[in-house]
Amino acid sequence: MARAVNCGSRWSAERLNRVKKEAEHSPLGDAASLGLLELCDVVGNPDLGPEFRLPISSTLPVLFVTGTLDNNTPLYLVEEVRWRFPNSRHLIV
């Protein structure tokens, strides 16, 4: 399921170019996207497009739950997103 979600949301062309450029100088190379886009193409998982990747906001109450060992959602990114959710709380496990 995680791969299906990643394939549907994908990366913008700008972000993909940035990942490839940074991979040239990274000790781990292209570990962040290794095979992901090829897998998406093989299984026919469509890209949901740039509108899907636009930031959202809401005044509804929202609870963000993260963990200190969560490598997919670093704490600082949640705090950045919370600016668009004025009635949010952040639970760190």
N, CA, C and O atoms as a GROMACS GRO file, in nm:
protein
  372
    1MET      N    1   0.081  -0.119   0.000
    1MET     CA    2   0.000   0.000   0.000
    1MET      C    3   0.086   0.126   0.000
    1MET      O    4   0.054   0.223  -0.068
    2ALA      N    5   0.194   0.125   0.075
    2ALA     CA    6   0.281   0.243   0.079
    2ALA      C    7   0.331   0.278  -0.060
    2ALA      O    8   0.336   0.395  -0.096
    3ARG      N    9   0.369   0.178  -0.136
    3ARG     CA   10   0.417   0.203  -0.273
    3ARG      C   11   0.305   0.260  -0.360
    3ARG      O   12   0.331   0.349  -0.441
    4ALA      N   13   0.183   0.211  -0.345
    4ALA     CA   14   0.070   0.263  -0.424
    4ALA      C   15   0.045   0.409  -0.393
    4ALA      O   16   0.019   0.489  -0.483
    5VAL      N   17   0.053   0.446  -0.265
    5VAL     CA   18   0.035   0.585  -0.225
    5VAL      C   19   0.147   0.671  -0.284
    5VAL      O   20   0.121   0.778  -0.338
    6ASN      N   21   0.271   0.622  -0.273
    6ASN     CA   22   0.383   0.697  -0.329
    6ASN      C   23   0.372   0.713  -0.480
    6ASN      O   24   0.405   0.818  -0.534
    7CYS      N   25   0.326   0.609  -0.547
    7CYS     CA   26   0.312   0.617  -0.693
    7CYS      C   27   0.203   0.718  -0.731
    7CYS      O   28   0.222   0.796  -0.824
    8GLY      N   29   0.092   0.718  -0.660
    8GLY     CA   30  -0.016   0.810  -0.692
    8GLY      C   31   0.021   0.954  -0.667
    8GLY      O   32  -0.013   1.042  -0.747
    9SER      N   33   0.089   0.980  -0.558
    9SER     CA   34   0.124   1.119  -0.526
    9SER      C   35   0.250   1.164  -0.598
    9SER      O   36   0.263   1.281  -0.633
   10ARG      N   37   0.340   1.072  -0.622
   10ARG     CA   38   0.468   1.097  -0.690
   10ARG      C   39   0.536   1.225  -0.643
   10ARG      O   40   0.501   1.280  -0.538
   11TRP      N   41   0.630   1.271  -0.720
   11TRP     CA   42   0.702   1.395  -0.694
   11TRP      C   43   0.681   1.487  -0.812
   11TRP      O   44   0.663   1.441  -0.925
   12SER      N   45   0.685   1.616  -0.787
   12SER     CA   46   0.682   1.711  -0.899
   12SER      C   47   0.810   1.692  -0.979
   12SER      O   48   0.908   1.636  -0.929
   13ALA      N   49   0.810   1.740  -1.102
   13ALA     CA   50   0.929   1.730  -1.186
   13ALA      C   51   1.047   1.803  -1.120
   13ALA      O   52   1.161   1.758  -1.127
   14GLU      N   53   1.017   1.916  -1.056
   14GLU     CA   54   1.122   1.993  -0.990
   14GLU      C   55   1.184   1.914  -0.875
   14GLU      O   56   1.306   1.912  -0.859
   15ARG      N   57   1.098   1.849  -0.796
   15ARG     CA   58   1.151   1.772  -0.682
   15ARG      C   59   1.230   1.651  -0.731
   15ARG      O   60   1.334   1.619  -0.674
   16LEU      N   61   1.182   1.583  -0.834
   16LEU     CA   62   1.253   1.468  -0.888
   16LEU      C   63   1.391   1.509  -0.938
   16LEU      O   64   1.489   1.439  -0.914
   17ASN      N   65   1.398   1.622  -1.008
   17ASN     CA   66   1.528   1.671  -1.055
   17ASN      C   67   1.621   1.702  -0.938
   17ASN      O   68   1.741   1.674  -0.945
   18ARG      N   69   1.566   1.758  -0.829
   18ARG     CA   70   1.646   1.789  -0.711
   18ARG      C   71   1.700   1.661  -0.648
   18ARG      O   72   1.817   1.654  -0.609
   19VAL      N   73   1.614   1.558  -0.638
   19VAL     CA   74   1.656   1.430  -0.579
   19VAL      C   75   1.770   1.370  -0.662
   19VAL      O   76   1.869   1.323  -0.606
   20LYS      N   77   1.754   1.370  -0.794
   20LYS     CA   78   1.858   1.312  -0.880
   20LYS      C   79   1.989   1.390  -0.870
   20LYS      O   80   2.097   1.331  -0.870
   21LYS      N   81   1.979   1.523  -0.861
   21LYS     CA   82   2.101   1.606  -0.849
   21LYS      C   83   2.170   1.580  -0.717
   21LYS      O   84   2.293   1.566  -0.712
   22GLU      N   85   2.092   1.575  -0.606
   22GLU     CA   86   2.152   1.551  -0.475
   22GLU      C   87   2.208   1.410  -0.464
   22GLU      O   88   2.305   1.388  -0.391
   23ALA      N   89   2.149   1.314  -0.536
   23ALA     CA   90   2.195   1.175  -0.530
   23ALA      C   91   2.337   1.162  -0.585
   23ALA      O   92   2.412   1.072  -0.545
   24GLU      N   93   2.374   1.251  -0.676
   24GLU     CA   94   2.508   1.245  -0.734
   24GLU      C   95   2.616   1.264  -0.627
   24GLU      O   96   2.727   1.213  -0.642
   25HIS      N   97   2.585   1.337  -0.520
   25HIS     CA   98   2.683   1.367  -0.416
   25HIS      C   99   2.653   1.298  -0.284
   25HIS      O  100   2.722   1.322  -0.184
   26SER      N  101   2.552   1.213  -0.282
   26SER     CA  102   2.512   1.147  -0.158
   26SER      C  103   2.586   1.014  -0.141
   26SER      O  104   2.604   0.940  -0.238
   27PRO      N  105   2.629   0.984  -0.019
   27PRO     CA  106   2.694   0.854   0.004
   27PRO      C  107   2.601   0.736  -0.028
   27PRO      O  108   2.648   0.628  -0.062
   28LEU      N  109   2.470   0.757  -0.016
   28LEU     CA  110   2.375   0.649  -0.044
   28LEU      C  111   2.319   0.655  -0.186
   28LEU      O  112   2.235   0.574  -0.223
   29GLY      N  113   2.366   0.749  -0.264
   29GLY     CA  114   2.322   0.759  -0.403
   29GLY      C  115   2.174   0.790  -0.414
   29GLY      O  116   2.124   0.882  -0.348
   30ASP      N  117   2.103   0.714  -0.496
   30ASP     CA  118   1.962   0.738  -0.525
   30ASP      C  119   1.870   0.651  -0.437
   30ASP      O  120   1.768   0.603  -0.484
   31ALA      N  121   1.908   0.632  -0.311
   31ALA     CA  122   1.830   0.545  -0.223
   31ALA      C  123   1.689   0.596  -0.200
   31ALA      O  124   1.599   0.515  -0.176
   32ALA      N  125   1.665   0.727  -0.207
   32ALA     CA  126   1.532   0.784  -0.181
   32ALA      C  127   1.430   0.746  -0.286
   32ALA      O  128   1.312   0.733  -0.255
   33SER      N  129   1.475   0.727  -0.410
   33SER     CA  130   1.378   0.698  -0.517
   33SER      C  131   1.411   0.570  -0.592
   33SER      O  132   1.354   0.545  -0.698
   34LEU      N  133   1.501   0.491  -0.540
   34LEU     CA  134   1.550   0.373  -0.608
   34LEU      C  135   1.437   0.282  -0.656
   34LEU      O  136   1.373   0.214  -0.576
   35GLY      N  137   1.413   0.281  -0.785
   35GLY     CA  138   1.314   0.192  -0.844
   35GLY      C  139   1.170   0.235  -0.829
   35GLY      O  140   1.081   0.171  -0.886
   36LEU      N  141   1.144   0.341  -0.755
   36LEU     CA  142   1.006   0.381  -0.728
   36LEU      C  143   0.930   0.416  -0.856
   36LEU      O  144   0.822   0.362  -0.880
   37LEU      N  145   0.985   0.504  -0.936
   37LEU     CA  146   0.914   0.547  -1.056
   37LEU      C  147   0.899   0.434  -1.156
   37LEU      O  148   0.797   0.422  -1.223
   38GLU      N  149   1.002   0.350  -1.167
   38GLU     CA  150   0.993   0.235  -1.256
   38GLU      C  151   0.883   0.140  -1.211
   38GLU      O  152   0.808   0.088  -1.293
   39LEU      N  153   0.873   0.119  -1.080
   39LEU     CA  154   0.768   0.033  -1.025
   39LEU      C  155   0.630   0.089  -1.057
   39LEU      O  156   0.540   0.015  -1.095
   40CYS      N  157   0.614   0.219  -1.043
   40CYS     CA  158   0.486   0.283  -1.072
   40CYS      C  159   0.445   0.259  -1.216
   40CYS      O  160   0.329   0.228  -1.245
   41ASP      N  161   0.540   0.272  -1.307
   41ASP     CA  162   0.510   0.253  -1.448
   41ASP      C  163   0.475   0.108  -1.478
   41ASP      O  164   0.386   0.081  -1.560
   42VAL      N  165   0.542   0.014  -1.413
   42VAL     CA  166   0.518  -0.129  -1.438
   42VAL      C  167   0.378  -0.170  -1.393
   42VAL      O  168   0.309  -0.243  -1.464
   43VAL      N  169   0.335  -0.124  -1.275
   43VAL     CA  170   0.205  -0.166  -1.222
   43VAL      C  171   0.091  -0.079  -1.273
   43VAL      O  172  -0.025  -0.106  -1.242
   44GLY      N  173   0.121   0.024  -1.350
   44GLY     CA  174   0.017   0.107  -1.408
   44GLY      C  175  -0.051   0.199  -1.310
   44GLY      O  176  -0.167   0.237  -1.330
   45ASN      N  177   0.018   0.236  -1.204
   45ASN     CA  178  -0.039   0.325  -1.102
   45ASN      C  179  -0.028   0.468  -1.153
   45ASN      O  180   0.082   0.518  -1.172
   46PRO      N  181  -0.141   0.535  -1.176
   46PRO     CA  182  -0.135   0.668  -1.237
   46PRO      C  183  -0.086   0.777  -1.142
   46PRO      O  184  -0.104   0.769  -1.020
   47ASP      N  185  -0.024   0.878  -1.200
   47ASP     CA  186   0.016   0.997  -1.126
   47ASP      C  187  -0.110   1.082  -1.109
   47ASP      O  188  -0.178   1.111  -1.207
   48LEU      N  189  -0.141   1.122  -0.987
   48LEU     CA  190  -0.262   1.200  -0.960
   48LEU      C  191  -0.250   1.347  -1.002
   48LEU      O  192  -0.347   1.421  -0.996
   49GLY      N  193  -0.131   1.387  -1.043
   49GLY     CA  194  -0.113   1.520  -1.100
   49GLY      C  195  -0.076   1.628  -1.002
   49GLY      O  196  -0.082   1.608  -0.880
   50PRO      N  197  -0.038   1.745  -1.055
   50PRO     CA  198   0.010   1.855  -0.971
   50PRO      C  199  -0.096   1.912  -0.878
   50PRO      O  200  -0.062   1.959  -0.769
   51GLU      N  201  -0.222   1.910  -0.916
   51GLU     CA  202  -0.326   1.964  -0.827
   51GLU      C  203  -0.336   1.883  -0.698
   51GLU      O  204  -0.366   1.938  -0.592
   52PHE      N  205  -0.311   1.753  -0.708
   52PHE     CA  206  -0.314   1.666  -0.590
   52PHE      C  207  -0.207   1.707  -0.490
   52PHE      O  208  -0.225   1.690  -0.369
   53ARG      N  209  -0.094   1.759  -0.539
   53ARG     CA  210   0.019   1.792  -0.453
   53ARG      C  211   0.011   1.934  -0.396
   53ARG      O  212   0.102   1.975  -0.323
   54LEU      N  213  -0.094   2.009  -0.426
   54LEU     CA  214  -0.108   2.144  -0.372
   54LEU      C  215  -0.130   2.139  -0.221
   54LEU      O  216  -0.194   2.047  -0.171
   55PRO      N  217  -0.078   2.236  -0.148
   55PRO     CA  218  -0.100   2.240  -0.003
   55PRO      C  219  -0.249   2.259   0.029
   55PRO      O  220  -0.321   2.326  -0.044
   56ILE      N  221  -0.292   2.199   0.138
   56ILE     CA  222  -0.430   2.216   0.184
   56ILE      C  223  -0.428   2.285   0.319
   56ILE      O  224  -0.325   2.289   0.387
   57SER      N  225  -0.542   2.338   0.357
   57SER     CA  226  -0.555   2.399   0.489
   57SER      C  227  -0.697   2.376   0.538
   57SER      O  228  -0.787   2.348   0.459
   58SER      N  229  -0.716   2.388   0.668
   58SER     CA  230  -0.848   2.367   0.725
   58SER      C  231  -0.855   2.430   0.863
   58SER      O  232  -0.756   2.436   0.936
   59THR      N  233  -0.973   2.476   0.898
   59THR     CA  234  -0.995   2.526   1.034
   59THR      C  235  -1.057   2.419   1.123
   59THR      O  236  -1.081   2.442   1.241
   60LEU      N  237  -1.083   2.301   1.067
   60LEU     CA  238  -1.134   2.190   1.147
   60LEU      C  239  -1.027   2.141   1.243
   60LEU      O  240  -0.908   2.154   1.213
   61PRO      N  241  -1.065   2.084   1.356
   61PRO     CA  242  -0.965   2.029   1.447
   61PRO      C  243  -0.890   1.912   1.382
   61PRO      O  244  -0.951   1.824   1.320
   62VAL      N  245  -0.760   1.912   1.397
   62VAL     CA  246  -0.677   1.808   1.337
   62VAL      C  247  -0.576   1.763   1.441
   62VAL      O  248  -0.518   1.845   1.512
   63LEU      N  249  -0.555   1.631   1.450
   63LEU     CA  250  -0.453   1.575   1.537
   63LEU      C  251  -0.345   1.512   1.449
   63LEU      O  252  -0.373   1.418   1.375
   64PHE      N  253  -0.224   1.563   1.457
   64PHE     CA  254  -0.109   1.505   1.388
   64PHE      C  255  -0.036   1.417   1.487
   64PHE      O  256  -0.004   1.461   1.598
   65VAL      N  257  -0.009   1.292   1.449
   65VAL     CA  258   0.061   1.198   1.536
   65VAL      C  259   0.190   1.157   1.466
   65VAL      O  260   0.188   1.108   1.353
   66THR      N  261   0.301   1.178   1.532
   66THR     CA  262   0.431   1.137   1.478
   66THR      C  263   0.511   1.071   1.588
   66THR      O  264   0.473   1.072   1.705
   67GLY      N  265   0.622   1.014   1.549
   67GLY     CA  266   0.712   0.951   1.645
   67GLY      C  267   0.853   0.999   1.624
   67GLY      O  268   0.889   1.040   1.513
   68THR      N  269   0.932   0.995   1.726
   68THR     CA  270   1.070   1.042   1.715
   68THR      C  271   1.152   0.954   1.622
   68THR      O  272   1.258   0.997   1.574
   69LEU      N  273   1.107   0.833   1.594
   69LEU     CA  274   1.179   0.743   1.503
   69LEU      C  275   1.112   0.734   1.367
   69LEU      O  276   1.147   0.647   1.287
   70ASP      N  277   1.017   0.820   1.338
   70ASP     CA  278   0.945   0.821   1.211
   70ASP      C  279   1.030   0.888   1.104
   70ASP      O  280   1.048   1.010   1.106
   71ASN      N  281   1.083   0.809   1.011
   71ASN     CA  282   1.169   0.867   0.909
   71ASN      C  283   1.090   0.924   0.790
   71ASN      O  284   1.148   0.994   0.707
   72ASN      N  285   0.961   0.896   0.780
   72ASN     CA  286   0.880   0.949   0.671
   72ASN      C  287   0.821   1.086   0.702
   72ASN      O  288   0.791   1.163   0.611
   73THR      N  289   0.804   1.116   0.829
   73THR     CA  290   0.741   1.242   0.869
   73THR      C  291   0.823   1.306   0.980
   73THR      O  292   0.788   1.295   1.098
   74PRO      N  293   0.932   1.373   0.943
   74PRO     CA  294   1.012   1.438   1.046
   74PRO      C  295   0.929   1.542   1.123
   74PRO      O  296   0.841   1.606   1.066
   75LEU      N  297   0.960   1.557   1.250
   75LEU     CA  298   0.884   1.647   1.336
   75LEU      C  299   0.876   1.789   1.280
   75LEU      O  300   0.772   1.854   1.288
   76TYR      N  301   0.985   1.838   1.224
   76TYR     CA  302   0.985   1.975   1.174
   76TYR      C  303   0.889   1.993   1.055
   76TYR      O  304   0.834   2.102   1.037
   77LEU      N  305   0.868   1.888   0.975
   77LEU     CA  306   0.773   1.899   0.864
   77LEU      C  307   0.630   1.909   0.914
   77LEU      O  308   0.549   1.983   0.858
   78VAL      N  309   0.598   1.836   1.018
   78VAL     CA  310   0.464   1.845   1.077
   78VAL      C  311   0.441   1.985   1.130
   78VAL      O  312   0.334   2.043   1.109
   79GLU      N  313   0.539   2.039   1.198
   79GLU     CA  314   0.524   2.175   1.251
   79GLU      C  315   0.507   2.277   1.138
   79GLU      O  316   0.432   2.374   1.152
   80GLU      N  317   0.573   2.255   1.028
   80GLU     CA  318   0.557   2.344   0.912
   80GLU      C  319   0.415   2.335   0.855
   80GLU      O  320   0.355   2.437   0.822
   81VAL      N  321   0.362   2.214   0.844
   81VAL     CA  322   0.227   2.194   0.791
   81VAL      C  323   0.122   2.253   0.885
   81VAL      O  324   0.020   2.304   0.841
   82ARG      N  325   0.148   2.246   1.014
   82ARG     CA  326   0.051   2.295   1.112
   82ARG      C  327   0.018   2.442   1.096
   82ARG      O  328  -0.087   2.487   1.143
   83TRP      N  329   0.102   2.519   1.031
   83TRP     CA  330   0.073   2.661   1.008
   83TRP      C  331  -0.056   2.677   0.929
   83TRP      O  332  -0.124   2.779   0.941
   84ARG      N  333  -0.092   2.577   0.848
   84ARG     CA  334  -0.214   2.584   0.767
   84ARG      C  335  -0.334   2.520   0.837
   84ARG      O  336  -0.442   2.512   0.780
   85PHE      N  337  -0.314   2.473   0.960
   85PHE     CA  338  -0.420   2.411   1.038
   85PHE      C  339  -0.423   2.476   1.177
   85PHE      O  340  -0.366   2.422   1.272
   86PRO      N  341  -0.488   2.590   1.189
   86PRO     CA  342  -0.482   2.667   1.314
   86PRO      C  343  -0.542   2.595   1.436
   86PRO      O  344  -0.508   2.629   1.549
   87ASN      N  345  -0.628   2.498   1.415
   87ASN     CA  346  -0.689   2.424   1.527
   87ASN      C  347  -0.630   2.284   1.538
   87ASN      O  348  -0.702   2.186   1.558
   88SER      N  349  -0.499   2.275   1.525
   88SER     CA  350  -0.435   2.144   1.528
   88SER      C  351  -0.355   2.123   1.655
   88SER      O  352  -0.317   2.218   1.724
   89ARG      N  353  -0.330   1.999   1.683
   89ARG     CA  354  -0.242   1.957   1.792
   89ARG      C  355  -0.145   1.856   1.734
   89ARG      O  356  -0.174   1.790   1.635
   90HIS      N  357  -0.028   1.846   1.798
   90HIS     CA  358   0.075   1.754   1.750
   90HIS      C  359   0.115   1.663   1.864
   90HIS      O  360   0.176   1.707   1.962
   91LEU      N  361   0.082   1.536   1.851
   91LEU     CA  362   0.119   1.436   1.952
   91LEU      C  363   0.245   1.365   1.904
   91LEU      O  364   0.246   1.303   1.797
   92ILE      N  365   0.350   1.374   1.983
   92ILE     CA  366   0.477   1.309   1.950
   92ILE      C  367   0.493   1.188   2.040
   92ILE      O  368   0.496   1.200   2.162
   93VAL      N  369   0.502   1.071   1.979
   93VAL     CA  370   0.515   0.945   2.053
   93VAL      C  371   0.661   0.906   2.062
   93VAL      O  372   0.694   0.802   2.121
   0.00000   0.00000   0.00000
